[in-house]
Amino acid sequence: MNNFTKSNGKAYWQSITNLTCCIRKLSGNLKGSTTSLLLVMLFLFSVSSLNAQISKDQQQRSSDLNLCLEDIPAPFNEADVADLYDFLCDPGDEAIAVLQDFVITGQDGTGEGTDCSWAVTYTYDIYCKEVSGDPIDKFIIDYDGGDTEAPQLEGNLPTGDSGLNLCYNEIPAGPTEAEIAALYSDNCGNVNVTKSGEPTGNDCEWSVTYLYQIVDDCDNSAADVEITYSGGDDEAPELGKDAVVPTGETGLNVCYADHPVGPTEAEIAALYTDNCGNINVTKTSNFKGDDCGWKGEVMYVIEDDCGNQAESIILFYNGADTEDPVLDSFPDDFEVSCIDVIPSAESITFTDNCTEGKNKASSSDDTSGLGIACEGGIVIRTWTATDDCGNSSSHSITITVLPAPPAEFEDPAGYSIDCSEVANHVPLPLGYSNGALGACLIEGEAPGTAQSFEGSCGQFEVDYEFTDECGRTIMAKRIVTVTDTTPPVIEPGASDLVVECDGAGNATELADWLASNGGASATDDCGNVTWSNDAGALSDECGATGSVTVEFTATDDCGNEAKTTATFTIRDITPPTIDTPASDLTVECDGQGNQADYEGWLANYGGASASDICGDVSWGAQVIDGAENCGNTGYYIVRFTATDECGNSDYTDAKFEIIDTTPPTIDPGASDLTVECDGEGNLAELQAWLDSNGGASATDVCNDVSWTNDFSGLSDDCGYTGTATVIFTATDSCDNKAETSATFTIVDTLSPPITTEAQDASAECDGQGNQAEYQAWLANNGGAIAHDICSDISWSYVEGPFVPACGLTGSYTVLFTVTDDCGLSSSTEA
């Protein structure tokens, strides 16, 4: 009886056993008693009731047992079953139970039983005393069931990862089906795992969710497992191992049109490598200036296909035209016969490395070595080629001017005069000529000078003398008999002489002029003539110039005098010599006009120096051109004029320029901003952040600052979330730039609210599990309602175990979970 009472049968078998036990005890105690008949009747009634109950239970069966095939309940011991039927046999006879052959089939009664579906019927034939003939009754027990238990997790499930710096072809494969299966156990058979899921995206942004469906051999499912990985390339290109970054160049002798353009984008890209994709280079150039001075930079922005940027390369260049122009021809020295036949300078052209075509060289004659016609001398003729940048080259030749040939007197013929006429006698003039033409012609008549004589008569010589402007003297004599009663005759008179200042008083020229009596000549009809003068000091005029008026006196042997007056003048018409031209000065803008630099430059005459042979030099400065450029930059063209004491002047021009090459200063830089998703792109917050330049501020010492940014849109993350990294650029009026960057992020941290909780539901048992009503209730999420401001939502549920009640009734407790696109969830249970 113990085996029976401990069986896995339904509760009524235990009741029957107890009843049987009790009856058997009563019958033993009352045996032979008058009450035996009553007990047998009661027992028979109980067996009848038992049989009725057994029949009823056979119809209901012991169904849907969660047991594996090897755990099917074993049949009861035949002896134990027989004990239940002793009351049906005659006193003294024992009941015999014979278990019939049985077959384990599927639950539908066909095929062989398996862990997933099995059924068995144990049938006992009941006999009294011996097994023969028809049994007096049958005892039948039905069982059916199968494995309804899902695999159980025994280990720790792996998790995915996010923000992985991996290329698309390096996406993690996730655990294998076998690795996931190894984490589970099953009560009856194998754990079978099916893996699905394919990556989406590209090198820059990718994600993959692997779905693992876990079932046993009987299709009992454990909860699906999802493992998600996401990431993308966030690694900037790197400079190659042996790559050499190019550098700019400065101080180049290059015209503006020929300034360097820097390496190509492809050449710069070839210096870099990237872990995932291509190297993309954007090249920008900014050059300013002209042939006389230019500068610029070439910038290369290096990024990969995902916008990851390496440090930009900036190459700086500057230069100017420092090459002298080249004359096309070089004339030779030559000589001319006279001062008035010096030809005009021939036209010479030149070429320049920065100027197209032919240009005309300027010419000038230095006549400081040239005297008057009779002196001749040299002229230094210079052709100068000067380009737009002040670079120059020159070529000089010497023109030799031959002096005019000296004059010669005609053949003098003697004559006689009466002595009484001596006093008024003027020796006949004697002609002279050099036979030349033009300015070199020297011709005229020279007066005679009578030699002194004694007596009232007699012979005397008349001397003829002519001194030209160069002090060359010719002489002749003729014989005259005269009586001297007439004062000397001055012919020609003294002539004024103007000479160019030599800074030392022109002492030699003054002495020569006085010695020649100012060029005057005197004769006397009866005697010799002597000269004297009253020359005093020169007047004190500008510099070392001045003048003196001299009276020359001619006196004959008898004391007769004649006078002539002339003026010796030293003048200065030669401008000062500029020894060092003024130099251009370029300074960095200080925002206040760079007054100290400018005034210092002016006070130093731009570094210019000058000298003058005849006196001191004074300087003046005048702005002759200028312009305002960007911001507080610009330039002046200043003419520095050197003036000597006589008002002669020359000048040199130079440029004072203020430039701005300094970018604005950003302080503070732009700041990141994270906002909660409002479902409409958070446009107001984004625009306010952009309008405020991410909170950045910039100043510039020289100019106003303007802001731009490269915002093009937010990334497409879950729901209406996303991010944008924005570069804010501060640019001054001279296009100098500074940058700061920050990130604007829209996040979703709020779980979707459940506005209506799931509601319990009940249905009248239809004997089939009420599947249609149940599934409809599940599909409607138990009547729960939720929403999310930032994204779409999806529902899922987890079904609890079935809690049986009477018959096929019972209940499930289901947990409904609503999840938004960002993985945030809320739950309700019904």
PyMOL commands that set and color helices and strands:
alter all, ss='L'
color gray80, all
select helices_A, chain A and resi 2-5+11-29+36-60+69-71+78-84+86-88+168-170+177-181+256-258+265-269+339-341+419-421+438-440+507-515+517-519+595-603+605-607+683-691+693-695+771-779+781-783
alter helices_A, ss='H'
color red, helices_A
select strands_A, chain A and resi 62-65+95-99+118-128+137-145+152-153+161-164+184-185+191-196+200-201+206-216+225-231+238-239+249-253+272-273+279-290+293-304+313-320+326-327+334-336+349-352+355-360+362-366+377-386+392-401+408-409+430-433+443-446+448-450+459-467+473-481+489-490+497-500+522-523+529-533+546-556+561-571+577-580+585-588+609-611+617-628+634-644+649-659+665-666+673-676+698-699+705-709+722-732+737-747+754-756+785-786+793-799+803-804+810-811+814-820+825-829
alter strands_A, ss='S'
color yellow, strands_A
deselect
rebuild
show_as cartoon
